[in-house]
Amino acid sequence: MKVKDLTQYLETIAPLSYQEPYDNSGLIVGNANDEISKALIVLDCTEEVVQEAIDKGCDIIIAHHPIIFKGLKKLNGNNYVERTVIKAIQHNIVLYAIHTNLDNVLGGVSSKIADRLELENQAILSPKSGLLKKLSVFVPRTHVDAVRQSLFDAGAGHIGDYDQCSYNSAGYGTFRPLEGADPAIGEIGEQERIEETKVEVIYPAYLERQIMVAMLAAHPYEEVAHDIYALDNRLHTVGSGVIGNLTETQDGRSFLAYLKQKLNLHVIRHTALLDKPVQRVAVCGGAGGFLLQDAIRSGADVFVTADYKYHEFFDAEGQIVIADIGHYESEQFTQELLLEIIQKKFANFAVLLTETETNPIKYFC
């Protein structure tokens, strides 16, 4: 298949618009119309990973972390980023990254950690706002069903676990076609009064173009009266971190042992254990320190994340246990997650998990 067949599917799971402003997810090296036959899934793309792809006949590498975060001004091979990109180009290997956009969806990176810990009643820890819009369109009664269905088919009308959601109110519209118009209803120079329905639907902002195309294609009018509103509603399936409940309460030391076993950890850095049982757990893959107050407000007993600095541990202030498990360790299961996502859609497409160890941090035990 073509690169875009795979990447467009991945972006229905984790839209690029959900990535953080500093990020560089998406197609990094290669052409969307290139043909591909085998993918290698990795956490980090390095020279060794590109060589592994060459040796295994893979023509696309799907990485969690983008190899390029900042713009490259030169490609001279002076550092590992330049050398990795050069090697991929020389061997016609496509590089694709799915980073904070996969972090920011329910069912993404943090959900994979929560699943490993068997957390129940999972929810986004810090849902994002500003990602939704509302469309109001005025439709003649004869075409309401067709226009409404076209909006649903284009991705509008999803609210939580429900789809095909809309609000419909009856009224009438007036208009007078002027010279040069080509009205579907009415005559030039004559005012018309038409029984209409206002159809209102909510949709993710990133789907706006396809929703507008669908609306205009289904609507009979030459000029379609419609309004678009930006919403501040939180989108509870998109955001940072995940919170959930253990199936059974545990004491602090037992939970740390459970955490170490479930996530295959070498070591856990943590704040002082509290004299209370652990029931509610917040998790965030990668550097999640910015979510500490959200974890506390959500009633979490422990916050599992990575990349905490020395003085940041003091911020727990006896309200919660911070458990820093390491950046690589918190995201290592993202590779399995991507394999599951791709194989669910493309069962006959060859997908391999890397055998290259890319964790730059080693432990002396």
C-alpha positions in Angstrom: 0.0 0.0 0.0 1.0 3.6 0.0 2.4 5.6 2.9 -0.7 7.7 3.1 -3.0 4.7 3.5 -1.2 3.8 6.7 -0.6 7.3 8.0 -4.1 8.6 7.3 -5.4 5.7 9.3 -3.1 6.4 12.2 -4.2 10.0 12.2 -7.8 9.0 12.6 -6.7 7.4 15.9 -4.3 10.3 16.9 -5.0 13.4 14.7 -1.9 15.6 14.1 -3.9 18.6 15.4 -3.8 17.0 18.9 0.0 17.2 19.2 1.6 19.8 21.4 2.9 23.0 19.8 6.5 22.1 20.3 6.1 18.7 18.7 6.9 17.4 15.2 4.7 14.4 14.6 3.8 13.2 11.2 5.6 12.3 8.0 9.3 13.4 8.5 11.1 11.7 5.6 9.5 10.3 2.5 6.5 10.9 0.2 2.9 10.1 1.1 2.5 8.4 -2.3 5.5 6.1 -1.8 4.7 2.3 -1.9 5.5 0.4 1.3 5.4 -3.3 2.2 6.9 -3.7 5.7 7.0 -1.4 8.8 9.4 -1.3 11.7 7.9 0.1 15.0 10.3 1.8 17.4 10.3 4.2 20.3 13.3 6.2 19.0 14.7 6.4 15.5 18.5 6.0 15.5 21.2 5.0 13.0 21.1 1.5 14.5 17.3 1.4 14.0 17.6 2.5 10.3 20.2 -0.3 9.8 17.8 -2.8 11.3 15.1 -1.6 8.9 17.6 -2.1 6.0 18.5 -5.6 7.2 14.9 -6.6 7.6 13.6 -5.1 4.4 11.4 -2.5 6.1 10.6 0.6 4.0 8.9 2.6 6.7 9.9 3.3 10.4 7.1 4.3 12.7 8.6 6.0 15.8 7.0 7.4 18.8 9.6 10.2 19.2 10.3 12.4 16.2 14.0 12.2 15.1 13.7 15.9 14.1 12.3 18.3 16.8 13.9 21.5 15.5 14.6 22.6 12.0 17.8 21.3 10.4 19.9 23.9 8.7 22.5 21.4 7.4 22.7 17.7 6.6 26.4 17.1 7.1 26.3 14.1 9.4 27.8 16.0 12.3 25.4 14.5 14.9 23.2 11.4 15.3 20.1 13.2 14.0 21.7 14.3 10.7 23.3 10.9 10.3 20.0 9.1 10.9 18.1 11.2 8.4 20.8 10.9 5.8 20.9 7.1 6.1 17.1 6.9 5.8 17.1 9.0 2.7 20.0 7.1 1.1 18.1 3.8 1.5 14.6 5.2 0.6 13.2 4.5 4.1 10.2 6.5 5.2 10.3 8.0 8.7 7.0 8.8 10.5 6.5 9.9 14.1 3.3 9.7 16.2 4.3 11.4 19.5 2.2 13.8 21.7 -0.9 13.2 19.4 -0.8 9.6 20.6 -0.1 10.8 24.2 -3.2 13.0 24.1 -5.9 10.4 23.3 -7.8 8.0 25.5 -6.5 4.6 24.3 -3.1 6.1 23.7 0.3 5.9 25.5 -1.0 6.6 29.1 -3.9 4.2 28.6 -1.4 1.5 27.7 0.3 2.0 31.1 -3.1 2.0 32.8 -4.1 -1.2 31.0 -0.8 -2.9 32.2 -1.8 -1.9 35.7 -5.3 -3.1 35.2 -6.8 0.2 36.2 -10.6 0.3 36.0 -12.9 3.3 35.1 -10.1 5.0 33.1 -10.5 8.6 32.1 -8.3 11.4 30.8 -6.6 13.1 33.7 -6.5 16.6 32.1 -9.0 16.9 29.2 -8.3 19.5 26.5 -10.7 22.3 25.6 -10.9 24.4 22.4 -10.9 21.4 20.1 -14.6 21.4 19.3 -16.8 23.5 17.1 -20.6 23.7 16.4 -22.2 24.0 13.0 -25.7 25.4 12.5 -27.0 25.0 9.0 -30.4 26.0 7.6 -31.9 23.3 5.4 -35.3 23.1 3.5 -37.5 20.5 5.0 -37.2 18.3 1.8 -33.5 17.9 2.3 -33.0 17.7 6.1 -32.4 14.0 6.3 -29.9 14.0 3.5 -27.9 16.9 4.8 -27.9 15.7 8.4 -26.8 12.2 7.3 -24.0 13.7 5.2 -22.7 15.6 8.3 -22.8 12.4 10.4 -21.0 10.4 7.7 -18.3 13.1 7.6 -17.6 12.8 11.3 -20.0 15.3 13.0 -22.4 14.5 15.8 -20.2 12.5 18.2 -20.7 13.3 21.9 -19.0 10.8 24.2 -20.2 7.3 23.6 -23.0 8.5 21.3 -23.0 9.3 17.6 -25.4 10.9 15.1 -26.2 13.6 17.7 -28.0 16.7 16.4 -30.5 19.3 17.5 -33.2 20.3 15.0 -35.5 23.3 15.2 -38.2 24.3 12.8 -38.8 27.8 11.3 -38.8 29.5 7.9 -36.2 31.4 5.9 -36.6 34.2 3.4 -34.5 35.2 0.5 -34.7 37.0 -2.9 -32.5 35.8 -5.8 -30.7 38.7 -7.5 -29.4 39.0 -11.1 -26.7 36.4 -11.7 -28.0 33.9 -9.1 -29.0 30.4 -10.0 -31.5 29.5 -7.3 -32.5 25.9 -6.7 -35.8 27.3 -5.5 -37.5 30.6 -6.5 -37.3 33.1 -9.3 -35.0 36.1 -9.9 -36.3 39.2 -8.2 -39.1 37.4 -6.2 -38.9 37.0 -2.4 -39.3 33.4 -1.3 -40.4 32.1 2.1 -39.3 28.5 2.7 -40.1 26.1 5.6 -36.6 25.2 6.9 -35.0 23.3 9.7 -31.9 24.5 11.6 -29.6 21.5 12.1 -27.0 21.8 14.8 -24.1 19.4 15.2 -20.8 19.4 17.2 -17.6 18.2 15.6 -13.8 18.1 16.2 -12.2 21.2 14.6 -9.7 19.1 12.6 -12.6 17.6 10.6 -14.0 21.0 9.5 -12.9 20.8 5.9 -14.4 17.4 5.1 -17.6 18.3 7.0 -18.0 21.6 5.0 -17.4 19.7 1.8 -20.1 17.1 2.8 -22.6 19.8 3.8 -22.2 21.8 0.6 -22.5 18.6 -1.6 -25.8 17.5 0.1 -27.4 20.9 0.4 -29.6 22.0 -2.5 -29.0 25.8 -2.2 -26.6 27.7 -4.3 -25.6 29.8 -1.2 -25.8 27.8 2.1 -26.7 29.8 5.2 -24.7 28.4 8.1 -22.9 29.5 11.3 -19.7 28.0 12.9 -19.0 28.5 16.6 -15.8 27.7 18.5 -16.6 25.9 21.7 -14.7 25.9 25.1 -16.2 22.5 26.0 -13.7 20.0 27.2 -13.2 17.0 25.0 -13.1 14.2 27.5 -11.4 11.7 25.2 -8.5 14.0 24.4 -5.9 15.3 26.8 -3.0 14.4 29.0 -2.6 11.5 31.4 -5.0 8.9 32.5 -6.6 8.2 35.9 -8.2 5.0 37.1 -8.7 2.7 40.1 -6.9 -0.5 41.1 -9.1 -3.6 41.3 -8.1 -3.9 44.9 -6.5 -1.5 47.4 -2.8 -2.1 48.3 -0.4 -0.6 50.8 2.3 1.7 49.4 5.1 -0.9 49.4 3.0 -3.5 47.8 1.9 -1.1 45.1 5.5 -0.2 44.2 6.3 -3.9 43.9 3.2 -4.4 41.7 4.2 -1.4 39.6 7.8 -2.7 39.2 6.5 -6.2 38.2 3.7 -5.0 35.8 6.0 -2.5 33.9 9.2 -4.6 34.0 11.1 -1.8 35.8 14.7 -1.8 37.1 14.1 1.0 39.6 11.5 3.4 40.9 12.3 6.8 42.3 9.5 7.9 44.6 8.5 10.3 47.4 7.8 9.1 50.9 5.0 6.6 51.1 1.9 7.8 52.8 0.1 6.1 55.7 -3.0 5.2 53.7 -3.9 2.6 51.1 -3.4 3.0 47.4 -6.6 2.8 45.4 -6.7 5.6 42.8 -3.7 5.9 40.4 -2.8 8.6 37.9 -0.4 7.8 35.1 1.3 9.8 32.3 3.8 8.4 29.8 7.0 10.5 29.5 7.6 13.8 31.3 4.3 14.3 33.2 5.3 16.6 36.0 3.0 19.3 34.7 0.0 17.1 35.7 0.8 16.8 39.4 -1.9 19.2 40.5 -4.5 17.5 38.2 -3.5 14.2 39.8 -4.0 15.6 43.3 -7.4 17.2 42.4 -8.5 13.9 40.9 -7.9 12.2 44.2 -5.0 10.0 43.1 -3.0 8.3 45.8 0.0 7.8 43.5 1.1 9.6 40.3 3.2 7.4 38.0 5.3 9.3 35.4 8.9 10.2 34.5 11.6 12.8 34.3 11.2 14.4 37.7 14.0 16.7 38.9 15.2 16.7 42.5 13.4 19.8 43.7 10.1 18.8 41.9 9.7 15.9 44.2 9.0 18.3 47.1 5.8 19.4 45.3 4.1 16.3 46.4 3.9 18.0 49.9 2.6 14.8 51.6 -0.6 14.8 49.5 0.4 12.1 47.0 3.2 9.7 46.1 5.1 10.6 43.0 6.6 7.5 41.3 9.2 8.3 38.7 9.7 5.1 36.6 11.9 6.6 33.8 11.0 8.0 30.4 11.8 5.0 28.3 10.2 2.7 30.8 7.0 4.7 30.8 6.7 4.5 27.1 8.2 1.1 26.2 4.8 -0.5 25.6 3.8 2.2 23.1 5.5 -0.1 20.5 3.0 -2.9 21.3 0.2 -0.4 21.2 1.1 0.7 17.7 1.4 -2.9 16.5 -2.1 -3.6 17.8 -3.5 -0.5 16.2 -2.0 -1.2 12.8 -2.8 -4.9 12.8 -6.4 -4.3 13.7 -6.9 -2.4 10.4 -4.3 -4.0 8.1 -4.1 -7.6 9.1 -2.1 -8.6 6.1 0.5 -5.8 6.3 3.9 -6.9 7.7 4.7 -5.0 10.9 7.8 -5.8 13.1 8.7 -4.6 16.5 12.3 -3.4 16.8 14.9 -5.6 18.4 17.3 -2.6 18.9 17.7 -1.3 22.4 17.4 2.5 22.2 17.2 3.5 25.9 20.2 5.8 26.4 20.0 5.3 30.2 21.7 2.2 31.7 21.5 0.9 35.2 24.3 -0.5 37.4 22.8 -2.9 39.9 
